[in-house]
Amino acid sequence: MTTQTAPCPECEADVRIPAGAMQNELISCPDCGAELEILNLNPLELALAPDVEEDWGE
Ligand SMILES: [Zn+2]
């Protein structure tokens, strides 16, 4: 099995997708630290995960 990589949507660094990663899984970019969501595994597609803000609600 080959290690898959996809470009980070934030900084375009190659982000390694862990073996056995699932769709909708969250990973973080090792380069810029952005939280990324695996939108699609085939073809591999990453998107920035929605920000979890402290001021959410209340
Ligand atoms: Zn990045």
N, CA, C, O and the ligand as a Tripos MOL2 file, in Angstrom:
@<TRIPOS>MOLECULE
protein
  233   231    59     0     0
PROTEIN
NO_CHARGES

@<TRIPOS>ATOM
      1 N           0.8510   -1.1960    0.0000 N.3       1 MET1
      2 CA          0.0000    0.0000    0.0000 C.3       1 MET1
      3 C           0.8840    1.2420    0.0000 C.2       1 MET1
      4 O           1.8410    1.3390    0.7680 O.2       1 MET1
      5 N           0.5570    2.1690   -0.8530 N.am      2 THR2
      6 CA          1.3560    3.3870   -0.9150 C.3       2 THR2
      7 C           0.7450    4.4630   -0.0330 C.2       2 THR2
      8 O          -0.4700    4.5220    0.1550 O.2       2 THR2
      9 N           1.5950    5.2950    0.4940 N.am      3 THR3
     10 CA          1.1190    6.4080    1.3020 C.3       3 THR3
     11 C           0.5700    7.4880    0.3850 C.2       3 THR3
     12 O           1.2210    7.9110   -0.5710 O.2       3 THR3
     13 N          -0.6040    7.9070    0.6900 N.am      4 GLN4
     14 CA         -1.2090    8.9430   -0.1290 C.3       4 GLN4
     15 C          -0.9280   10.3110    0.4640 C.2       4 GLN4
     16 O          -0.8680   10.4830    1.6820 O.2       4 GLN4
     17 N          -0.7610   11.2610   -0.4080 N.am      5 THR5
     18 CA         -0.6340   12.6390    0.0370 C.3       5 THR5
     19 C          -1.5940   13.4990   -0.7740 C.2       5 THR5
     20 O          -1.9480   13.1750   -1.9080 O.2       5 THR5
     21 N          -1.9940   14.5760   -0.1760 N.am      6 ALA6
     22 CA         -2.8360   15.5380   -0.8750 C.3       6 ALA6
     23 C          -2.3570   16.9230   -0.4820 C.2       6 ALA6
     24 O          -1.8720   17.1230    0.6310 O.2       6 ALA6
     25 N          -2.4900   17.8720   -1.3840 N.am      7 PRO7
     26 CA         -2.0380   19.2270   -1.0650 C.3       7 PRO7
     27 C          -2.9310   19.8840   -0.0260 C.2       7 PRO7
     28 O          -4.1580   19.8040   -0.0940 O.2       7 PRO7
     29 N          -2.2950   20.5310    0.9330 N.am      8 CYS8
     30 CA         -3.0310   21.2800    1.9410 C.3       8 CYS8
     31 C          -3.7210   22.4690    1.2650 C.2       8 CYS8
     32 O          -3.0660   23.2260    0.5480 O.2       8 CYS8
     33 N          -5.0100   22.6450    1.4760 N.am      9 PRO9
     34 CA         -5.6990   23.7750    0.8540 C.3       9 PRO9
     35 C          -5.2350   25.1210    1.3980 C.2       9 PRO9
     36 O          -5.4760   26.1640    0.7910 O.2       9 PRO9
     37 N          -4.5770   25.0860    2.5340 N.am     10 GLU10
     38 CA         -4.1170   26.3360    3.1470 C.3      10 GLU10
     39 C          -2.7430   26.7430    2.6370 C.2      10 GLU10
     40 O          -2.5410   27.8800    2.2120 O.2      10 GLU10
     41 N          -1.7920   25.8000    2.6830 N.am     11 CYS11
     42 CA         -0.4180   26.1660    2.3630 C.3      11 CYS11
     43 C           0.1730   25.3380    1.2190 C.2      11 CYS11
     44 O           1.3150   25.5550    0.8140 O.2      11 CYS11
     45 N          -0.6200   24.3800    0.6990 N.am     12 GLU12
     46 CA         -0.2180   23.5600   -0.4440 C.3      12 GLU12
     47 C           0.9210   22.5960   -0.1430 C.2      12 GLU12
     48 O           1.5190   22.0330   -1.0600 O.2      12 GLU12
     49 N           1.2190   22.4050    1.1260 N.am     13 ALA13
     50 CA          2.1970   21.3880    1.4800 C.3      13 ALA13
     51 C           1.5720   20.0080    1.2510 C.2      13 ALA13
     52 O           0.3510   19.8530    1.2800 O.2      13 ALA13
     53 N           2.4230   19.0220    1.0240 N.am     14 ASP14
     54 CA          1.9110   17.6690    0.8980 C.3      14 ASP14
     55 C           1.5280   17.1440    2.2680 C.2      14 ASP14
     56 O           2.3630   17.0730    3.1690 O.2      14 ASP14
     57 N           0.2840   16.7810    2.4200 N.am     15 VAL15
     58 CA         -0.1880   16.2460    3.6890 C.3      15 VAL15
     59 C          -0.3570   14.7400    3.5270 C.2      15 VAL15
     60 O          -1.0460   14.2700    2.6220 O.2      15 VAL15
     61 N           0.2800   14.0040    4.4130 N.am     16 ARG16
     62 CA          0.1610   12.5470    4.3550 C.3      16 ARG16
     63 C          -1.1740   12.1020    4.9310 C.2      16 ARG16
     64 O          -1.5720   12.5150    6.0210 O.2      16 ARG16
     65 N          -1.8420   11.2660    4.1890 N.am     17 ILE17
     66 CA         -3.1040   10.7230    4.6550 C.3      17 ILE17
     67 C          -2.8110    9.3850    5.3260 C.2      17 ILE17
     68 O          -2.2880    8.4740    4.6840 O.2      17 ILE17
     69 N          -3.1410    9.2590    6.5970 N.am     18 PRO18
     70 CA         -2.8340    8.0190    7.3110 C.3      18 PRO18
     71 C          -3.5200    6.8250    6.6630 C.2      18 PRO18
     72 O          -4.6440    6.9330    6.1720 O.2      18 PRO18
     73 N          -2.8390    5.6920    6.6680 N.am     19 ALA19
     74 CA         -3.4550    4.4770    6.1410 C.3      19 ALA19
     75 C          -4.7160    4.1790    6.9380 C.2      19 ALA19
     76 O          -4.7260    4.2660    8.1650 O.2      19 ALA19
     77 N          -5.7510    3.8360    6.2390 N.am     20 GLY20
     78 CA         -6.9940    3.5100    6.9200 C.3      20 GLY20
     79 C          -7.8080    4.7290    7.2920 C.2      20 GLY20
     80 O          -8.7850    4.6290    8.0340 O.2      20 GLY20
     81 N          -7.4000    5.9000    6.7700 N.am     21 ALA21
     82 CA         -8.1620    7.1070    7.0520 C.3      21 ALA21
     83 C          -9.5570    6.9870    6.4610 C.2      21 ALA21
     84 O          -9.7610    6.3740    5.4140 O.2      21 ALA21
     85 N         -10.4890    7.5770    7.1460 N.am     22 MET22
     86 CA        -11.8730    7.5060    6.7140 C.3      22 MET22
     87 C         -12.3190    8.8560    6.1620 C.2      22 MET22
     88 O         -11.7850    9.9040    6.5260 O.2      22 MET22
     89 N         -13.2930    8.8040    5.2900 N.am     23 GLN23
     90 CA        -13.9100   10.0330    4.8100 C.3      23 GLN23
     91 C         -14.4640   10.7890    6.0120 C.2      23 GLN23
     92 O         -14.9770   10.1980    6.9620 O.2      23 GLN23
     93 N         -14.3470   12.1090    5.9420 N.am     24 ASN24
     94 CA        -14.8010   13.0150    7.0140 C.3      24 ASN24
     95 C         -13.8840   13.0260    8.2270 C.2      24 ASN24
     96 O         -14.1620   13.6970    9.2220 O.2      24 ASN24
     97 N         -12.7750   12.2690    8.1370 N.am     25 GLU25
     98 CA        -11.8370   12.2950    9.2380 C.3      25 GLU25
     99 C         -11.0880   13.6330    9.2410 C.2      25 GLU25
    100 O         -10.8500   14.2340    8.1940 O.2      25 GLU25
    101 N         -10.7290   14.0740   10.4300 N.am     26 LEU26
    102 CA         -9.9770   15.3180   10.5450 C.3      26 LEU26
    103 C          -8.5070   15.0020   10.7610 C.2      26 LEU26
    104 O          -8.1530   14.1680   11.5930 O.2      26 LEU26
    105 N          -7.6620   15.6750   10.0060 N.am     27 ILE27
    106 CA         -6.2230   15.5490   10.1880 C.3      27 ILE27
    107 C          -5.6660   16.9660   10.2140 C.2      27 ILE27
    108 O          -6.3400   17.9110    9.8010 O.2      27 ILE27
    109 N          -4.4510   17.1130   10.6920 N.am     28 SER28
    110 CA         -3.9010   18.4570   10.6700 C.3      28 SER28
    111 C          -2.6660   18.5000    9.7940 C.2      28 SER28
    112 O          -1.8900   17.5460    9.7200 O.2      28 SER28
    113 N          -2.5100   19.6190    9.1440 N.am     29 CYS29
    114 CA         -1.3820   19.8080    8.2600 C.3      29 CYS29
    115 C          -0.1050   19.9460    9.0940 C.2      29 CYS29
    116 O          -0.0540   20.7670   10.0100 O.2      29 CYS29
    117 N           0.9210   19.1540    8.7870 N.am     30 PRO30
    118 CA          2.1620   19.2220    9.5640 C.3      30 PRO30
    119 C           2.9090   20.5270    9.3200 C.2      30 PRO30
    120 O           3.7710   20.9140   10.1080 O.2      30 PRO30
    121 N           2.5830   21.1820    8.2570 N.am     31 ASP31
    122 CA          3.3050   22.3880    7.8790 C.3      31 ASP31
    123 C           2.7290   23.6410    8.5130 C.2      31 ASP31
    124 O           3.4460   24.3920    9.1750 O.2      31 ASP31
    125 N           1.4310   23.8720    8.3120 N.am     32 CYS32
    126 CA          0.8300   25.1090    8.8140 C.3      32 CYS32
    127 C          -0.0730   24.8550   10.0100 C.2      32 CYS32
    128 O          -0.5410   25.7940   10.6530 O.2      32 CYS32
    129 N          -0.3200   23.5700   10.3090 N.am     33 GLY33
    130 CA         -1.1180   23.2470   11.4860 C.3      33 GLY33
    131 C          -2.6090   23.3930   11.2770 C.2      33 GLY33
    132 O          -3.3860   23.2610   12.2230 O.2      33 GLY33
    133 N          -3.0160   23.6630   10.0490 N.am     34 ALA34
    134 CA         -4.4450   23.8190    9.7800 C.3      34 ALA34
    135 C          -5.1640   22.4870    9.9750 C.2      34 ALA34
    136 O          -4.6270   21.4200    9.6780 O.2      34 ALA34
    137 N          -6.3700   22.5760   10.4730 N.am     35 GLU35
    138 CA         -7.1960   21.3850   10.6370 C.3      35 GLU35
    139 C          -7.8850   21.1020    9.3080 C.2      35 GLU35
    140 O          -8.5610   21.9600    8.7410 O.2      35 GLU35
    141 N          -7.6960   19.8900    8.8330 N.am     36 LEU36
    142 CA         -8.2210   19.5460    7.5200 C.3      36 LEU36
    143 C          -9.1910   18.3820    7.6210 C.2      36 LEU36
    144 O          -9.0230   17.4710    8.4320 O.2      36 LEU36
    145 N         -10.2030   18.4400    6.7790 N.am     37 GLU37
    146 CA        -11.1730   17.3610    6.7410 C.3      37 GLU37
    147 C         -10.9990   16.6090    5.4330 C.2      37 GLU37
    148 O         -10.8280   17.2130    4.3740 O.2      37 GLU37
    149 N         -11.0440   15.2900    5.5170 N.am     38 ILE38
    150 CA        -10.9770   14.4850    4.3070 C.3      38 ILE38
    151 C         -12.3760   14.4470    3.6950 C.2      38 ILE38
    152 O         -13.2690   13.7480    4.1750 O.2      38 ILE38
    153 N         -12.5360   15.2080    2.6370 N.am     39 LEU39
    154 CA        -13.8550   15.2710    1.9950 C.3      39 LEU39
    155 C         -14.1320   14.0060    1.2210 C.2      39 LEU39
    156 O         -15.2600   13.5140    1.1700 O.2      39 LEU39
    157 N         -13.0830   13.4940    0.6210 N.am     40 ASN40
    158 CA        -13.2210   12.4110   -0.3180 C.3      40 ASN40
    159 C         -11.9350   11.6020   -0.3320 C.2      40 ASN40
    160 O         -10.8420   12.1630   -0.2540 O.2      40 ASN40
    161 N         -12.0640   10.2940   -0.4310 N.am     41 LEU41
    162 CA        -10.8600    9.4610   -0.4670 C.3      41 LEU41
    163 C         -10.4650    9.1120   -1.8980 C.2      41 LEU41
    164 O          -9.2910    8.8800   -2.1870 O.2      41 LEU41
    165 N         -11.4240    9.0780   -2.7650 N.am     42 ASN42
    166 CA        -11.1310    8.6970   -4.1460 C.3      42 ASN42
    167 C         -12.0070    9.4790   -5.0960 C.2      42 ASN42
    168 O         -13.1630    9.1030   -5.2880 O.2      42 ASN42
    169 N         -11.5190   10.5520   -5.7040 N.am     43 PRO43
    170 CA        -10.1530   11.0660   -5.5560 C.3      43 PRO43
    171 C          -9.9680   11.7610   -4.2180 C.2      43 PRO43
    172 O         -10.9210   12.2410   -3.6040 O.2      43 PRO43
    173 N          -8.7230   11.7990   -3.7870 N.am     44 LEU44
    174 CA         -8.4040   12.3940   -2.5100 C.3      44 LEU44
    175 C          -8.6560   13.8950   -2.5330 C.2      44 LEU44
    176 O          -8.1570   14.6090   -3.4030 O.2      44 LEU44
    177 N          -9.4220   14.3530   -1.5810 N.am     45 GLU45
    178 CA         -9.7760   15.7660   -1.5550 C.3      45 GLU45
    179 C          -9.8160   16.2440   -0.1130 C.2      45 GLU45
    180 O         -10.5030   15.6630    0.7280 O.2      45 GLU45
    181 N          -9.0730   17.3060    0.1630 N.am     46 LEU46
    182 CA         -9.0270   17.8640    1.5130 C.3      46 LEU46
    183 C          -9.6740   19.2320    1.5240 C.2      46 LEU46
    184 O          -9.6320   19.9600    0.5320 O.2      46 LEU46
    185 N         -10.2680   19.5760    2.6450 N.am     47 ALA47
    186 CA        -10.8080   20.9200    2.8150 C.3      47 ALA47
    187 C         -10.4610   21.3810    4.2140 C.2      47 ALA47
    188 O         -10.2410   20.5730    5.1160 O.2      47 ALA47
    189 N         -10.4160   22.6840    4.3800 N.am     48 LEU48
    190 CA        -10.2070   23.2180    5.7170 C.3      48 LEU48
    191 C         -11.3980   22.8360    6.5820 C.2      48 LEU48
    192 O         -12.5480   23.0190    6.1820 O.2      48 LEU48
    193 N         -11.1250   22.3120    7.7490 N.am     49 ALA49
    194 CA        -12.2120   21.9750    8.6600 C.3      49 ALA49
    195 C         -12.8160   23.2690    9.1820 C.2      49 ALA49
    196 O         -12.1190   24.2720    9.3340 O.2      49 ALA49
    197 N         -14.1020   23.2420    9.4540 N.am     50 PRO50
    198 CA        -14.7210   24.4440   10.0140 C.3      50 PRO50
    199 C         -14.0740   24.8140   11.3400 C.2      50 PRO50
    200 O         -13.7960   23.9500   12.1710 O.2      50 PRO50
    201 N         -13.8420   26.0900   11.5270 N.am     51 ASP51
    202 CA        -13.2450   26.5480   12.7790 C.3      51 ASP51
    203 C         -14.1540   26.2460   13.9530 C.2      51 ASP51
    204 O         -15.3630   26.4740   13.9050 O.2      51 ASP51
    205 N         -13.5580   25.7370   14.9910 N.am     52 VAL52
    206 CA        -14.3100   25.5810   16.2260 C.3      52 VAL52
    207 C         -13.9890   26.7960   17.0930 C.2      52 VAL52
    208 O         -12.9300   26.8870   17.7150 O.2      52 VAL52
    209 N         -14.9190   27.6990   17.1080 N.am     53 GLU53
    210 CA        -14.6800   28.9570   17.8110 C.3      53 GLU53
    211 C         -15.1790   28.8720   19.2530 C.2      53 GLU53
    212 O         -16.1570   28.1920   19.5600 O.2      53 GLU53
    213 N         -14.4790   29.5780   20.1070 N.am     54 GLU54
    214 CA        -14.8660   29.6040   21.5120 C.3      54 GLU54
    215 C         -16.2200   30.2760   21.7040 C.2      54 GLU54
    216 O         -16.9880   29.9330   22.6030 O.2      54 GLU54
    217 N         -16.4900   31.2510   20.8230 N.am     55 ASP55
    218 CA        -17.7050   32.0280   21.0100 C.3      55 ASP55
    219 C         -18.9130   31.4220   20.2820 C.2      55 ASP55
    220 O         -19.8990   32.0940   19.9810 O.2      55 ASP55
    221 N         -18.7810   30.1120   20.0150 N.am     56 TRP56
    222 CA        -19.8840   29.4060   19.3670 C.3      56 TRP56
    223 C         -21.0460   29.2930   20.3580 C.2      56 TRP56
    224 O         -20.8620   28.7980   21.4700 O.2      56 TRP56
    225 N         -22.2360   29.7440   19.9660 N.am     57 GLY57
    226 CA        -23.3930   29.6750   20.8580 C.3      57 GLY57
    227 C         -23.2900   30.7190   21.9570 C.2      57 GLY57
    228 O         -22.4380   31.6060   21.8920 O.2      57 GLY57
    229 N         -24.0930   30.6290   22.9000 N.am     58 GLU58
    230 CA        -24.1420   31.5380   24.0610 C.3      58 GLU58
    231 C         -23.9130   32.9840   23.6750 C.2      58 GLU58
    232 O         -23.9250   33.8620   24.5380 O.2      58 GLU58
    233 ZN         -0.9200   23.4540    5.4640 Zn       59 ZN59
@<TRIPOS>BOND
     1     1     2 1
     2     2     3 1
     3     3     4 2
     4     3     5 am
     5     5     6 1
     6     6     7 1
     7     7     8 2
     8     7     9 am
     9     9    10 1
    10    10    11 1
    11    11    12 2
    12    11    13 am
    13    13    14 1
    14    14    15 1
    15    15    16 2
    16    15    17 am
    17    17    18 1
    18    18    19 1
    19    19    20 2
    20    19    21 am
    21    21    22 1
    22    22    23 1
    23    23    24 2
    24    23    25 am
    25    25    26 1
    26    26    27 1
    27    27    28 2
    28    27    29 am
    29    29    30 1
    30    30    31 1
    31    31    32 2
    32    31    33 am
    33    33    34 1
    34    34    35 1
    35    35    36 2
    36    35    37 am
    37    37    38 1
    38    38    39 1
    39    39    40 2
    40    39    41 am
    41    41    42 1
    42    42    43 1
    43    43    44 2
    44    43    45 am
    45    45    46 1
    46    46    47 1
    47    47    48 2
    48    47    49 am
    49    49    50 1
    50    50    51 1
    51    51    52 2
    52    51    53 am
    53    53    54 1
    54    54    55 1
    55    55    56 2
    56    55    57 am
    57    57    58 1
    58    58    59 1
    59    59    60 2
    60    59    61 am
    61    61    62 1
    62    62    63 1
    63    63    64 2
    64    63    65 am
    65    65    66 1
    66    66    67 1
    67    67    68 2
    68    67    69 am
    69    69    70 1
    70    70    71 1
    71    71    72 2
    72    71    73 am
    73    73    74 1
    74    74    75 1
    75    75    76 2
    76    75    77 am
    77    77    78 1
    78    78    79 1
    79    79    80 2
    80    79    81 am
    81    81    82 1
    82    82    83 1
    83    83    84 2
    84    83    85 am
    85    85    86 1
    86    86    87 1
    87    87    88 2
    88    87    89 am
    89    89    90 1
    90    90    91 1
    91    91    92 2
    92    91    93 am
    93    93    94 1
    94    94    95 1
    95    95    96 2
    96    95    97 am
    97    97    98 1
    98    98    99 1
    99    99   100 2
   100    99   101 am
   101   101   102 1
   102   102   103 1
   103   103   104 2
   104   103   105 am
   105   105   106 1
   106   106   107 1
   107   107   108 2
   108   107   109 am
   109   109   110 1
   110   110   111 1
   111   111   112 2
   112   111   113 am
   113   113   114 1
   114   114   115 1
   115   115   116 2
   116   115   117 am
   117   117   118 1
   118   118   119 1
   119   119   120 2
   120   119   121 am
   121   121   122 1
   122   122   123 1
   123   123   124 2
   124   123   125 am
   125   125   126 1
   126   126   127 1
   127   127   128 2
   128   127   129 am
   129   129   130 1
   130   130   131 1
   131   131   132 2
   132   131   133 am
   133   133   134 1
   134   134   135 1
   135   135   136 2
   136   135   137 am
   137   137   138 1
   138   138   139 1
   139   139   140 2
   140   139   141 am
   141   141   142 1
   142   142   143 1
   143   143   144 2
   144   143   145 am
   145   145   146 1
   146   146   147 1
   147   147   148 2
   148   147   149 am
   149   149   150 1
   150   150   151 1
   151   151   152 2
   152   151   153 am
   153   153   154 1
   154   154   155 1
   155   155   156 2
   156   155   157 am
   157   157   158 1
   158   158   159 1
   159   159   160 2
   160   159   161 am
   161   161   162 1
   162   162   163 1
   163   163   164 2
   164   163   165 am
   165   165   166 1
   166   166   167 1
   167   167   168 2
   168   167   169 am
   169   169   170 1
   170   170   171 1
   171   171   172 2
   172   171   173 am
   173   173   174 1
   174   174   175 1
   175   175   176 2
   176   175   177 am
   177   177   178 1
   178   178   179 1
   179   179   180 2
   180   179   181 am
   181   181   182 1
   182   182   183 1
   183   183   184 2
   184   183   185 am
   185   185   186 1
   186   186   187 1
   187   187   188 2
   188   187   189 am
   189   189   190 1
   190   190   191 1
   191   191   192 2
   192   191   193 am
   193   193   194 1
   194   194   195 1
   195   195   196 2
   196   195   197 am
   197   197   198 1
   198   198   199 1
   199   199   200 2
   200   199   201 am
   201   201   202 1
   202   202   203 1
   203   203   204 2
   204   203   205 am
   205   205   206 1
   206   206   207 1
   207   207   208 2
   208   207   209 am
   209   209   210 1
   210   210   211 1
   211   211   212 2
   212   211   213 am
   213   213   214 1
   214   214   215 1
   215   215   216 2
   216   215   217 am
   217   217   218 1
   218   218   219 1
   219   219   220 2
   220   219   221 am
   221   221   222 1
   222   222   223 1
   223   223   224 2
   224   223   225 am
   225   225   226 1
   226   226   227 1
   227   227   228 2
   228   227   229 am
   229   229   230 1
   230   230   231 1
   231   231   232 2
@<TRIPOS>SUBSTRUCTURE
     1 MET1         2 RESIDUE 1 A MET
     2 THR2         6 RESIDUE 1 A THR
     3 THR3        10 RESIDUE 1 A THR
     4 GLN4        14 RESIDUE 1 A GLN
     5 THR5        18 RESIDUE 1 A THR
     6 ALA6        22 RESIDUE 1 A ALA
     7 PRO7        26 RESIDUE 1 A PRO
     8 CYS8        30 RESIDUE 1 A CYS
     9 PRO9        34 RESIDUE 1 A PRO
    10 GLU10       38 RESIDUE 1 A GLU
    11 CYS11       42 RESIDUE 1 A CYS
    12 GLU12       46 RESIDUE 1 A GLU
    13 ALA13       50 RESIDUE 1 A ALA
    14 ASP14       54 RESIDUE 1 A ASP
    15 VAL15       58 RESIDUE 1 A VAL
    16 ARG16       62 RESIDUE 1 A ARG
    17 ILE17       66 RESIDUE 1 A ILE
    18 PRO18       70 RESIDUE 1 A PRO
    19 ALA19       74 RESIDUE 1 A ALA
    20 GLY20       78 RESIDUE 1 A GLY
    21 ALA21       82 RESIDUE 1 A ALA
    22 MET22       86 RESIDUE 1 A MET
    23 GLN23       90 RESIDUE 1 A GLN
    24 ASN24       94 RESIDUE 1 A ASN
    25 GLU25       98 RESIDUE 1 A GLU
    26 LEU26      102 RESIDUE 1 A LEU
    27 ILE27      106 RESIDUE 1 A ILE
    28 SER28      110 RESIDUE 1 A SER
    29 CYS29      114 RESIDUE 1 A CYS
    30 PRO30      118 RESIDUE 1 A PRO
    31 ASP31      122 RESIDUE 1 A ASP
    32 CYS32      126 RESIDUE 1 A CYS
    33 GLY33      130 RESIDUE 1 A GLY
    34 ALA34      134 RESIDUE 1 A ALA
    35 GLU35      138 RESIDUE 1 A GLU
    36 LEU36      142 RESIDUE 1 A LEU
    37 GLU37      146 RESIDUE 1 A GLU
    38 ILE38      150 RESIDUE 1 A ILE
    39 LEU39      154 RESIDUE 1 A LEU
    40 ASN40      158 RESIDUE 1 A ASN
    41 LEU41      162 RESIDUE 1 A LEU
    42 ASN42      166 RESIDUE 1 A ASN
    43 PRO43      170 RESIDUE 1 A PRO
    44 LEU44      174 RESIDUE 1 A LEU
    45 GLU45      178 RESIDUE 1 A GLU
    46 LEU46      182 RESIDUE 1 A LEU
    47 ALA47      186 RESIDUE 1 A ALA
    48 LEU48      190 RESIDUE 1 A LEU
    49 ALA49      194 RESIDUE 1 A ALA
    50 PRO50      198 RESIDUE 1 A PRO
    51 ASP51      202 RESIDUE 1 A ASP
    52 VAL52      206 RESIDUE 1 A VAL
    53 GLU53      210 RESIDUE 1 A GLU
    54 GLU54      214 RESIDUE 1 A GLU
    55 ASP55      218 RESIDUE 1 A ASP
    56 TRP56      222 RESIDUE 1 A TRP
    57 GLY57      226 RESIDUE 1 A GLY
    58 GLU58      230 RESIDUE 1 A GLU
    59 ZN59       233 GROUP 0 **** ****
